[in-house]
Amino acid sequence: MKRIFSSPFAAIAAGLCLRLFLVLKFPANSGDAVLYEQMATHWLKHGVYAMDVFGKITPVDLRMPGYPAFLAVIYALTGRVGMEARSWVMLAQIPVDLLTCWCTAALASVLTRIADDRTQRRRVFQAGLWLSALCPFTANYTAAPLTEVFATLFTTAALIPLVLLVTLNGGQLAVQKYWPRANRFWDLAVAGALVTGVGTLFRPETPLLLLVAGLLLGFVLLPRHQGALWVRTMAGMALVCAIPLAPWAIRNAVTLHHVQFLAPKNSNLPGELVPYGFMSWEKTWLYRFRDVYLVPWKLNDEAIYLQDIPDGAFDTPAERAEIAAILETYNDDLTLTAEEDAAFATLAKQRTRRHPMRTYLWVPAARALTMWFTPRIELLPVSGEVFPLRQSWRDDKVDQSVTVGFFLLNIGYLALAMWGAVFLWRKAAARPAVSLLILFIVVRTAFLTTLETPEPRYVLVCFPILAALAAQLFGRRMAQPANRLPV
């Protein structure tokens, strides 16, 4: 048994079996998948990055081009497009996710080497590989035509050079002019920025990683009067990150007549009403993912019913009546008008004026907790209802058992990661690396709380960090009793 767990090939094989099971048994779908498939199909067949808008092929910039490019390659190789090719797409995502597992193990090994060369890096590598290979939360997204698999890969791959960058030479970076290994510094900076740039082609918020690394690098360099080196590094990494995005920006400038390096935040079509007022109103109360299905994802498509909105969205009976009147008008034609959106904006301002801490602190905090402490079964045929425990158990024992099991497993990954972070923090040389990883999680989570919908899947790119930190616990040497006699 020990030989099995010490073999990286056994871990990869176990991860392969888990992902094949999820792909074949629980293939999933999402609204975003249709968008990606349309873009990829038109790109392959017509040479235009476009969607069907009112029956017409229309160039758009709603999504970054990385994932549609991947789909177009799969379509070209299989001769199938759209839903007919989804099985092939999911199977192709399996090796990508397994590569992420290997990068996670490498990150765990790098952290160990930074902290203490005497620690058993091989055991840490193996633990990181097993923890990531058997993680059902990231593995589950190989069974969905979404960007999470690639976003997780490139984020994890970029973290390896960036962790080395902020801890280079034990965190004591010398001025480049007098440091004989200065080229290594720039190699790491360029590698981290380039991988981040490629990852941005899949998820537009990926540059947050460079922002966090740059800030932490400033804390290392500025106290040592190396501000010029810090400025050059930040400018150089920004330039390198922009290189993979340049063709996309040029395409947008030529086709859509505006320079756009990233996809628009609100994913709106040209001339389409962006419901800023409606979204501002949501941010005063919405934090549960189940409410996303019942309210924002129905906008301009289905009727929204007052009874589906939680009581926390209403401060007074008069406010409830006003929202009911707006929804009654909206439900007549299922189209949010500018006047209705303005009414929601007014309600949002009134609610924020009455309770500013609720809008700017408590709701974002609740969103963060919801995204992190969840069963993560969005893609599985399970309800996901943890509470109330007794009622859920009476309704469906199997459903409740699976839900609670995944909920506890999620907490287990978080607890092990926090324990591993505390263990690493004791080593002074590893503190910049731990700071980078924790700060990235905090900054990314804070950014995600500002989005229209707090989807738990958005924090999945942080799970390799959890696995890498948790793996540190498995490399600790066990102390031998002093009075133990040799056998």
C-alpha positions in Angstrom: 0.0 0.0 0.0 2.8 2.4 0.9 4.4 1.7 -2.5 1.1 2.6 -4.3 0.8 6.0 -2.5 4.4 6.8 -3.1 4.0 6.4 -6.9 3.0 9.5 -8.8 1.7 7.3 -11.6 -0.8 5.8 -9.2 -2.0 9.2 -8.2 -2.4 10.2 -11.9 -4.2 7.0 -12.6 -6.6 7.5 -9.7 -7.2 11.1 -10.9 -7.9 9.8 -14.4 -10.5 7.3 -13.1 -12.2 10.0 -11.1 -12.5 12.3 -14.0 -13.6 9.7 -16.5 -16.3 8.7 -14.0 -17.6 12.2 -13.7 -17.4 12.8 -17.5 -19.2 9.6 -18.4 -21.7 9.5 -15.5 -22.4 13.2 -14.8 -21.8 15.3 -17.9 -23.0 18.9 -17.2 -24.3 21.9 -19.1 -24.5 25.6 -18.5 -25.7 28.8 -20.2 -22.2 29.9 -20.9 -21.4 26.7 -22.8 -23.9 27.7 -25.5 -22.1 31.1 -25.9 -18.7 29.4 -26.2 -19.9 26.8 -28.7 -21.5 29.5 -30.9 -18.3 31.5 -31.0 -16.1 28.5 -31.7 -18.5 27.2 -34.4 -18.6 30.5 -36.3 -14.8 31.0 -35.8 -14.2 27.5 -37.4 -16.7 27.6 -40.2 -16.8 31.3 -41.1 -13.6 32.7 -39.7 -15.5 35.2 -37.6 -15.5 35.4 -33.8 -19.2 35.9 -33.5 -22.6 34.9 -32.1 -26.1 34.6 -33.5 -27.9 37.8 -32.6 -31.5 38.0 -33.9 -30.6 35.4 -36.5 -27.5 37.2 -37.8 -23.9 36.3 -37.3 -22.6 39.3 -35.3 -18.9 39.8 -34.1 -18.7 40.1 -30.4 -16.2 40.4 -27.5 -18.4 38.9 -24.8 -15.9 36.3 -23.8 -12.2 35.9 -24.0 -11.1 33.9 -27.0 -9.0 31.2 -25.3 -11.7 28.7 -24.6 -13.5 29.1 -27.9 -10.1 28.5 -29.6 -9.8 25.3 -27.7 -13.3 24.2 -28.7 -12.6 25.1 -32.4 -9.5 22.8 -32.3 -11.6 20.0 -30.9 -14.3 20.6 -33.5 -11.7 20.6 -36.3 -10.2 17.3 -35.0 -13.5 15.5 -34.5 -15.5 16.9 -37.3 -18.3 17.7 -34.9 -19.5 20.9 -33.4 -21.7 22.1 -30.5 -23.5 19.6 -28.4 -22.4 16.7 -30.6 -18.8 17.4 -29.7 -19.2 17.9 -25.9 -18.1 14.4 -25.0 -14.9 14.9 -26.9 -14.4 18.4 -25.3 -14.8 16.9 -21.8 -12.4 14.0 -22.5 -9.9 16.5 -23.8 -10.1 18.5 -20.6 -9.1 15.5 -18.5 -5.4 15.6 -19.4 -5.4 19.4 -18.9 -6.7 19.0 -15.4 -4.3 16.2 -14.7 -1.5 18.6 -15.7 -2.9 21.0 -13.2 -2.5 18.3 -10.5 1.2 17.9 -11.5 1.7 21.7 -11.3 0.0 21.7 -7.9 2.5 19.1 -6.7 5.4 21.1 -8.1 4.1 24.2 -6.3 4.0 22.2 -3.0 7.5 21.0 -3.6 8.7 24.5 -4.3 7.2 25.8 -1.1 8.9 23.0 0.9 12.3 23.8 -0.7 11.9 27.5 0.1 11.0 26.7 3.8 13.6 24.0 4.5 15.8 22.0 2.2 15.9 19.1 4.8 12.2 18.6 4.6 11.1 15.5 2.6 10.2 17.3 -0.7 9.3 14.0 -2.3 6.6 13.2 0.2 5.2 16.7 -0.1 5.2 16.4 -3.9 3.3 13.1 -3.6 0.9 14.5 -1.1 0.2 17.5 -3.3 -0.4 15.2 -6.3 -2.8 13.0 -4.4 -4.7 15.9 -2.8 -5.3 17.5 -6.2 -5.8 14.4 -8.2 -8.6 13.2 -5.9 -10.2 16.6 -5.3 -13.8 16.1 -6.6 -14.4 19.9 -6.8 -11.9 20.7 -9.5 -12.3 17.3 -11.2 -16.0 17.9 -11.5 -15.4 20.7 -13.9 -13.7 18.5 -16.5 -17.3 17.3 -17.1 -18.5 20.8 -18.1 -17.7 22.9 -21.2 -16.5 25.8 -19.1 -13.2 27.7 -18.6 -12.5 26.6 -15.0 -10.1 23.8 -16.1 -7.9 26.1 -18.1 -8.1 29.0 -15.6 -7.0 26.7 -12.8 -4.1 25.3 -14.9 -2.6 28.7 -15.9 -3.1 30.2 -12.4 -1.3 27.3 -10.8 1.5 27.3 -13.4 2.0 31.1 -13.0 2.2 30.8 -9.3 5.4 28.6 -9.4 7.7 31.3 -10.9 6.0 34.1 -9.0 6.5 32.3 -5.7 10.1 31.8 -6.5 10.4 35.5 -7.6 9.2 37.0 -4.3 11.4 34.6 -2.3 14.5 34.5 -4.5 17.7 34.3 -2.5 15.7 33.8 0.7 13.7 36.9 0.2 16.8 39.0 0.1 16.8 40.4 -3.4 20.0 42.2 -4.4 20.3 45.1 -6.8 20.5 43.7 -10.2 23.7 45.5 -11.1 25.6 43.7 -8.3 23.9 40.4 -8.2 25.6 37.7 -10.3 22.3 35.7 -10.8 20.2 38.7 -11.9 19.1 36.9 -15.1 17.3 34.3 -13.0 15.2 37.2 -11.5 14.1 38.3 -14.9 13.5 34.8 -16.1 11.1 34.2 -13.3 9.4 37.6 -13.8 9.0 37.0 -17.5 7.7 33.4 -17.0 5.1 34.4 -14.5 3.9 37.3 -16.6 3.7 35.3 -19.8 1.8 32.4 -18.3 -0.5 34.9 -16.6 -1.1 36.6 -20.0 -2.0 33.2 -21.6 -4.3 32.5 -18.7 -6.0 35.8 -19.3 -7.1 34.6 -22.7 -9.4 32.2 -20.8 -10.4 34.3 -17.7 -10.2 38.1 -17.7 -9.5 38.4 -14.0 -6.3 36.4 -14.2 -4.0 39.5 -14.0 -5.1 39.9 -10.4 -2.3 37.4 -9.8 0.3 39.8 -11.2 -1.1 42.6 -9.2 -0.7 40.7 -6.0 2.8 39.5 -6.9 3.8 43.1 -7.8 2.5 44.5 -4.5 4.3 41.9 -2.5 7.5 42.4 -4.5 7.2 46.1 -3.6 7.2 45.2 0.1 10.4 43.2 -0.5 12.3 45.8 -2.7 11.2 49.2 -1.5 12.5 48.9 2.1 15.9 48.0 0.5 15.9 51.2 -1.6 15.3 49.2 -4.8 12.4 51.2 -6.1 13.8 51.5 -9.6 14.1 47.8 -9.9 10.5 47.4 -8.6 9.2 49.9 -11.2 11.1 48.2 -14.0 9.9 44.8 -12.9 6.2 45.9 -12.7 6.4 47.6 -16.1 8.2 44.7 -17.7 5.7 42.1 -16.3 2.7 44.2 -17.5 4.2 44.4 -21.0 4.9 40.7 -21.2 1.4 39.9 -19.9 0.0 42.1 -22.7 1.9 40.2 -25.4 -0.5 37.2 -25.7 -3.5 39.6 -25.5 -2.2 41.9 -28.3 -3.9 39.9 -31.2 -7.2 40.0 -29.3 -6.9 43.8 -28.8 -6.0 44.3 -32.4 -8.9 42.2 -33.5 -11.3 44.3 -31.4 -9.9 47.5 -32.7 -10.3 46.4 -36.3 -13.6 44.6 -36.1 -15.4 46.4 -33.2 -13.6 49.8 -33.5 -12.4 49.9 -29.9 -9.3 48.7 -28.2 -10.3 46.0 -25.7 -7.7 43.8 -24.0 -10.3 42.1 -21.8 -13.9 41.0 -22.2 -16.4 43.6 -20.9 -17.3 43.1 -17.3 -21.0 43.0 -17.9 -20.9 40.8 -21.0 -23.4 43.0 -22.9 -24.0 43.0 -26.7 -23.6 46.3 -28.6 -26.7 48.5 -27.9 -28.0 46.1 -25.2 -29.2 47.7 -21.9 -26.9 47.0 -19.1 -29.1 46.6 -15.9 -26.9 48.6 -13.6 -29.8 49.6 -11.4 -31.0 46.0 -11.1 -27.5 44.8 -10.3 -27.0 47.6 -7.7 -30.3 46.5 -6.0 -29.1 42.8 -6.0 -25.9 43.8 -4.2 -27.9 45.1 -1.3 -29.2 41.6 -0.4 -28.2 38.7 -2.7 -25.5 36.4 -1.3 -26.9 32.8 -1.7 -26.2 31.0 -4.9 -29.7 29.5 -5.0 -31.2 33.0 -5.3 -29.1 33.5 -8.4 -31.2 30.9 -10.2 -34.5 32.5 -9.1 -33.7 36.2 -9.8 -30.8 37.5 -11.9 -30.5 34.5 -14.2 -34.2 34.8 -15.1 -33.8 38.5 -16.1 -35.0 39.1 -19.7 -35.8 35.5 -20.1 -38.3 34.3 -17.5 -40.8 35.7 -15.1 -39.4 36.8 -11.7 -41.9 36.1 -8.8 -42.0 38.1 -5.6 -42.3 35.0 -3.5 -39.0 33.7 -4.8 -37.1 36.8 -3.4 -36.0 36.4 0.3 -37.3 38.7 3.0 -33.9 40.4 3.3 -34.5 42.1 0.0 -37.3 44.2 1.6 -36.8 46.7 4.4 -40.5 47.9 4.6 -43.9 46.8 3.4 -43.9 49.8 1.1 -40.6 48.7 -0.5 -42.0 45.2 -1.0 -45.1 46.7 -2.7 -42.9 48.9 -5.0 -40.8 45.9 -6.1 -44.0 43.9 -6.7 -45.3 46.6 -9.0 -42.1 46.7 -10.9 -42.0 43.0 -11.4 -45.6 42.9 -12.4 -44.8 45.3 -15.3 -41.6 43.4 -16.2 -43.4 40.0 -16.2 -45.8 41.3 -18.9 -43.1 41.3 -21.6 -40.1 39.7 -19.8 -37.9 42.6 -20.8 -36.4 45.0 -18.3 -36.9 48.6 -19.6 -34.7 51.6 -18.8 -37.5 53.0 -16.5 -37.7 49.8 -14.6 -34.0 49.6 -14.2 -33.9 53.2 -13.0 -36.5 52.3 -10.4 -34.3 49.5 -9.1 -31.4 51.9 -9.0 -33.4 54.3 -6.8 -34.3 51.4 -4.4 -30.7 50.4 -4.3 -29.6 53.9 -3.3 -32.3 54.1 -0.6 -31.4 50.7 0.9 -27.7 51.6 0.9 -28.4 55.0 2.5 -30.4 53.3 5.3 -27.8 50.5 5.8 -24.4 51.3 4.2 -22.6 48.6 6.2 -25.0 46.0 4.8 -24.2 46.9 1.2 -20.5 47.5 1.5 -19.5 45.0 4.2 -22.1 42.4 5.4 -23.4 41.3 2.0 -19.9 41.0 0.5 -18.8 39.1 3.5 -21.8 36.7 3.3 -21.0 36.3 -0.4 -17.4 35.3 0.4 -18.5 32.8 3.0 -21.1 31.3 0.6 -18.5 30.9 -2.1 -16.0 29.2 0.2 -18.2 27.2 2.6 -20.4 25.2 0.2 -20.9 21.5 -0.8 -19.9 22.5 -4.4 -22.3 20.1 -6.1 -23.6 22.6 -8.7 -22.9 20.1 -11.5 -24.2 17.0 -9.7 -27.8 15.8 -9.5 -27.9 16.7 -5.8 -30.0 19.4 -4.0 -27.1 20.9 -2.1 -29.3 21.7 0.9 -27.3 21.2 4.1 -29.6 22.9 6.5 -32.0 22.2 8.1 -30.3 18.9 8.7 -33.3 17.0 10.2 -35.8 18.1 7.5 -33.3 17.4 4.6 -32.6 13.9 6.1 -36.3 13.1 6.2 -36.8 14.3 2.6 -33.9 12.3 1.0 -31.3 10.4 3.1 -29.0 9.7 0.2 -29.2 13.3 -1.1 -28.5 14.7 2.4 -25.6 12.2 3.0 -23.9 13.2 -0.3 -24.4 16.9 0.3 -23.1 16.8 3.9 -20.2 14.6 2.8 -19.1 17.1 0.2 -19.7 20.0 2.6 -17.4 18.4 5.2 -14.8 17.6 2.5 -14.7 21.2 1.4 -14.1 22.3 5.0 -11.4 19.6 5.3 -9.5 21.1 2.4 -9.8 24.6 3.9 -8.7 23.4 7.4 -5.7 21.4 6.1 -4.6 24.4 4.0 -4.8 26.8 7.0 -2.8 24.3 9.1 -0.2 24.0 6.4 0.0 27.8 6.0 0.6 28.2 9.8 3.3 25.5 9.6 5.1 27.2 6.7 4.8 30.6 8.3 7.1 29.5 11.1 9.9 29.4 8.6 11.0 33.0 7.9 12.2 32.2 4.4 8.8 31.0 3.4 6.7 33.9 4.6 6.8 35.9 1.3 5.5 32.8 -0.5 2.8 32.2 2.0 1.9 35.9 1.9 1.6 35.7 -1.9 -0.7 32.7 -1.8 -3.0 34.0 1.0 -3.1 37.6 -0.4 -4.1 36.2 -3.8 -6.9 34.3 -2.3 -8.1 37.3 -0.3 -7.9 39.7 -3.3 -9.6 37.3 -5.7 -12.4 36.6 -3.2 -12.9 40.3 -2.6 -13.1 40.9 -6.3 -15.6 38.1 -6.9 -17.9 39.6 -4.2 -18.4 42.6 -6.5 -19.7 40.6 -9.4 -23.4 40.3 -10.3 -23.6 36.6 -9.2 -21.5 35.0 -6.4 -20.9 31.7 -8.0 -18.9 29.2 -5.9 -17.0 27.9 -9.0 -15.1 31.2 -9.3 -12.9 30.3 -6.3 -12.0 26.9 -7.7 -8.7 28.3 -9.2 -7.6 28.7 -5.6 -8.0 25.0 -4.7 -4.5 24.1 -6.0 -3.2 26.6 -3.5 -5.1 24.8 -0.7 -3.7 21.4 -1.8 -0.2 22.8 -2.0 -0.4 24.2 1.5 -2.1 21.1 2.9 0.7 18.9 1.4 3.2 20.6 3.7 1.8 18.7 6.6 2.7 15.3 5.0 6.4 16.2 4.7 7.0 16.6 8.4 9.4 14.2 10.0 8.0 12.1 12.8 10.0 12.5 16.0 11.4 9.3 17.3 11.1 8.5 21.1 14.4 9.0 22.8 14.3 5.7 24.7 13.4 3.6 21.8 15.8 0.6 21.4 16.8 -0.8 18.0 15.1 -4.0 17.1 
